[in-house]
Each structure stands twice: as C-alpha cells, then as structure tokens.
Amino acid sequence: MIEVKGLTKQFGNTKAVEDLTFTVKPGIVTGFLGPNGAGKSTTMRMILGLDRPTSGVALIEGKPYNRIKQPLRTVGALLDAKWVHPNRSARAHLEWMAASNDIAKSRVDEVLRLVGLTDVAKKNAGGFSLGMSQRLGLAGALLGDPKVLLFDEPVNGLDPEGIVWIRKFMQRLAAEGRTVLVSSHLLSEMAQTAENLVVIGRGKLIFDSSVQDFIDHASEASVRVRSPQLDALRSALTSAGLTVREPDSAEELQPSLVVVDSSTDAIGDIAGRAGIVLHELSSQRGSLEEAFMKLTGHDVQFHGEGAEDPNIQQAMGGSL
C-alpha cells in the first residue's frame, strides 16, 4: 500500500504539490492522472525518497522509503527509462542492481525473460530504442519481486502490441495482490488499464475514485435515438418534458437526436405511445478523455494560442 498524507513540495515561490492526500490500495491498478505540470512526477519522486517534501509524508507499506531495508524487495519503480549507463549491457545493469539488494543472479534471467529482452541481454543499453529501454526499466522494477510498483509513462515508445502486453502485465501484477500506481497521458489506454484514479491539477487533488465514478461525475447521462420520423419524435419527447439536443459530432451520417438525463426504456415507451418507429436507441457513455478535459481544463498550465476559440476548434474538426 502507498499512503500520501498532506504532501507538499515547494520550489522557491512555486508549490509543485500542495497538501496532497490519497491512498493506493493493493489488488487493483491505480491511474495517476493530471495535466502537464500538475505535480505527478514530483509526487512519485517524493514517494521514492528522491525529493524531500516541504511538509507531509509518503509511506510505502507503512514506512518512508529511506527506512526500508533492501528497498528493491519492497518497491519497484520505472520513472526514467533512459536511466541506464549506455555502455553497460542489459544483463550487467540488472546484475548491478541485484547485487545492491542481495538479490540472486538467477532472478536477472527471470525478469529478462518476463519482459522479452533475453535475446538482447548482452547488448549495451545505450543502443536500445525507447521501447526496449522501457522494457529494461520494467525488468529493473520487477527485480526484487516487490509488493509495490510505480510506473511513470510506461508505454512511451512501445508499439501497439507492446502497449497491450504491458496493460495486461500490470493488471496481472495487481491481480497477484500487488499495489500498482501508473501515470500516463494515454487516457484511452488508462481507461482500459486502471480500476481507480487519482487525478491532480496544479499540485492539488481533484478526484480520487473508480474510473467509472470519475466518468459519471463529469459526463451527462444521455441516449442517442434515430428515427425516420425525427420531427415527430422530437415533438413527443419535448412534450414529455425531456431535454433534446442535436448530436455534437459533425460526422453523423444519419440524422439523430440526443436525449439528456433519460433512459432507453422511457424514450422507447414515449415513442411507442406515439406510434413512432425507432431505428436506434442506445445509451451514451462518456469517455475518460472527455471527463478528464472537463474536470482538469482549468488546471492546464500551458495553452496553445487560440485553443479555446470555437472558430479554431471548428476548423480543426472539433479535435481541440
């Protein structure tokens, strides 16, 4: 378990992290999200004893990192995939780490096999691609068979197959009862990987909940409905007191309506009583990306010029 209590880190006049409190429980993957500059990396560094907090405390299995004997046996971390001596082979790098924590050399071959680097174990790490470096960093994190794991952007540089592999791998680690905290900017991937989210902005906690609760909190419940009698359907729905709007997407190939704060059953009943034919009636679930943008937009530290201009958004296909 990871416990963060009142954690604050100040650099000069700037508070990178402010009074941050949350708990990462074992058995599930917890996503750690926030805009650039939100304080995610600083928080992880404080958890691992790399930065000293201005105030507050971070505990791993009930202890600060610097009080854990042979820490690689308790906590494994991947914060910087390129933190390897470039002239040292993958095996030599892991053997050096193993020796520092009295870990058997046989474990080195085990983790190399786990991450798929056996064939390049004798090659210098300086020649590795970013994806290979990520795998080597993951091997280092797993070296001591720890109960607690922290990953900062672990899928950077990985191809689609590698991304799916590391997603399933992290979920398997959590299923074994380990504590897994992972930071990532790939929200679509995080939606498939994590069960719980800790979301911060400008160093402060914004949300700590399940992925679904986070999405539901930020997204309105809606139903998409298509009908060859769209005008009659709109009239029937509004007469029943429901809120009806046009779909947001300009790419709708067939005319449809979006009904807010209602259910498929209620809309189907209204259409049936009015004798209106329906071609589609489907609940719409918000995405993690939409929820994240809605709840953290005001905490983004750096905006591109005109990013919030609706004319520019329209010109860019609404992708901003």
N, C-alpha and C positions, 0 to 999 in steps of 0.2 A: 504493500500500500504506500502511496505517496500522500503526504499531508502538507499543504501550504497554508500557513497561518499568518495573516497580517503582513505579508511580504511586501516590502518597499525597497526600491533601489533608485537613488538619486545621483545623477551625474551633473555636478555644478548646480545650475538652477533648474535643470530638467529632471522630472520624475519619470523614469522609464517604466517603472512598475509602482503602483500605489495601493497599499492596503489590500493586497490580493489574498483571498482565502478560497481554497477548494480542496477536494479530496479525490484522488484517483483510486478506484477500488479494483481489486483483482477479479479475474474471470471475464472481463469484457475489454474491448478496445475502446479507449477514450480518445477522441479527437480534440486537438488543441488548436483553435482557430482564432484568427484576428487579422486585420489589415496589416500591410507593411508598416513597421514602426510601432506595432501595438505592444511590444514587450515580450513576445513569445520566447525568442531565443535567450533574452536576458533572464527570464524566469527559469528556463531549463538550465542555464548555466549556474544560477543560484542553487537550484535543487542539487546539482552535481558538485557544488563547492568550488566552482571555477570563478564565480563572482561573489563577493561578500555583500550580504544585504545591508542596507542602511538601517532597517529595522525588520522585525518579524523573523520567522523561522521556516525552514523547509525540512521535512523529515522523510526518510526512507526506511520503511519497516521500523518506525519509531525512533530513529536516530538521525542526527545530521550526518551528511556524507563523510565528513572528516573524522568521525568516530567509528566508522565501520572498518573492521579489520578485514584485509583481503577483499576490498570492495567489489572487484570483478565477479566474485562469487555471489554477491547480493544484487548488484545493479549493473546492467549493461547499457551502453549509450552509443548512438550514432548521431553526432552533431555536425561533423565536418568530414565528408567522405575523402577529402584530399589530405587529411592529416596523417600522412604516412611518409617516411623517409623515401624519396624517389629511387634511391639506389639499393633499397632493401627489397628482397623478394617477398611475395605474399606470405610464404611459409615462415621466413625469418622474422617478419614483422609480428606474426601471431605467436611464434615461439618466444620472442622477447616479451610480449605481453603476458604469456602464460607463466614465464619464469618469475615475473614481478609479483605474481599472486599465488605461487606454488601450485600451478595447475599442470597436470600431466601432459607431456608432449603428444600423447595419443589423442588428446582432445582437439589438437590443432587439425589433424587429418579429418576428424569427425565434422568440425564446423566448415572446413573447406568443401567437404562433400555436400553438406547441407545447403550451402549457398551456390554450388555449381562451379567452383573455382579449382577443382582438383587438377585439371589439365594445365592450368597456368600458374600453379603454386610456386614454381621456381623462377617465374619471370619477375623482373623488377616492377614494383608498383608504380613507378614514375611513368611507365609506358601504358598504364591501364586507361581505358576510356572511363568516362564519368559513371556509366552504368556498372562497369566492373569494379570501380572504386567503391560504389555503394554496396556491392555485394561483399567486398572485403571488409568494409566498415560494419556490416551486419554480422559477419563472421566474428569480428572482434567483440561486438556487443554480446554475442551468444557464448563466448569462450568459457566463461565461468559457470555456465548453466544457471544464470541468475533468476531470481523471482520477480525482479522489477526491470522493465525495459523502457528506454526513452529514445524516440526516433524523431529527428528534425528533417523534414522533407526527404523521406527515404526513397521515394520513387523518382527523384530527379535523375534524368539521364537514362532511365530504363525504357526499353521498348514495350509495346502493348503486352507481350507475353510475360515480360518481367514484372510489369505492374500488377497483372492478375496473380502471378506467382507470389509476390510479396504481400498482396492483400490477403490471400488465403493463408500464407505463412504466419502473419501477425494474428489472424483470427485463431489459428491453431494454437499459437503460443498462449493466447488469452484463455482458450478453452481448457488448457492444461492447468489453469488456476493462477497464471502469472498476471502481474499488473503491467499494462501496456499503454503508454502515453505517446501519441504520434501527432506531430504538427505537419500540416500540408496546406498548400494553396490550391490543390486539385480538389475542388469541392464535390464534383461528380463522383470522384473516386472515394472521397471520405464518406459520402452518403452510403456507399456500398460496404465500407470497411468498419466504421465505428458504430457503436451502440449508444454511447454517451458523448456529449460535447461539453467542453469548457471553452467559452467564447469571451475574448477580451478585446478592449479597444482603448487606445491611449493609456495602457497600463492598468486599467480597471476592469473588474469582472462585469460582463454584460449578461451572460446567461450560463447556467450550469444545469443541464437536463439531458434527457434522452434526445436522440436525433429527431424522432417523430414529434415530441413535445415542442422542440425548437421550431420545426417547420409549421406546426399547427398554430403556435403562438404568433408567428409573423404572417401567416397566409390566411386569406379568407376562404371559407368553405364555398365551393361553387359546383355547379352542374352544367355540363355542355349538352345542348339539345339541338338536333337537326330535324327539320320537318319540311315537306313540300308546301305546307300551309303556315309559313313562318309568321305572316302578319296576324293571322287569326290566333296563333299560339301566343304571340307577344301580348295581344289584347287580353286573352284569357288569363295569362299569368299576372299581368299588372292589375287586372280586375280582382284577382285573388289576393292582392296586397304584396306580391313578390317583387323584388328588385331585379330588373332585367337590363343587361347591357350587351353591347356588341363585343365580340372577342377582341383581345388585344392584338393578336397576330395579324399582320397584313398578308400573311401567306395562306390564309384559309381558302381552300379550293372550293368548298361548298358552304353556302350561307348557313350560319348557325347563330345561336344565342347562348349567353352565359347567364345563369340564374344564381344570384348570390344568396348565401345563407338559407339554402333549402336542401331537399333530398330528392333522389331519383323517384322514390315512392310517391312523394307529394306531387311532383310535376307530372308523373305518369297518370295519377288519379285525375288531376285537373284536365289534362289532355283527353283522357278517356271520356269524362263527362261532357266535354265539348265536341266529341266526335272527331278529334284531330289526329291524323296519322303521324307517328314519330318514326324517324329513320335512325336516330341515335339518341341515347340517353345515358350519359356517363359522368360519374363523379370526377372532379378535377382535383388532383393532389398537388400542392405547391412543391417546388424543388428546394433543396438545401441552398442552392446558389441564390435563388430569389429571396429566401428568408434571410440569408447572410447579408445580402446587399441592403435589404430593408432595415435590418437592425444595427448594422455597423456603418452605413453610409456616412453618417455624421462624424464618425471616428476615423475616417480615412485621412491620413496625414498629408498626402500629396495627390492633387487632382491635375489631370491634363487640362489644358486650356479649352474651355467650351464644353467640357464633358457632360455638363448638366443642361446644355442648351437643347431644347426639344427639336429645333431645326436640324442641328448636327446629328442628334440621335436618329432622326428620321432619315437623313442622308446616309447614315451608316447602317440602315436596316434595323434600327432599334436595338443594336447589339451592345450599346454602352451601358 
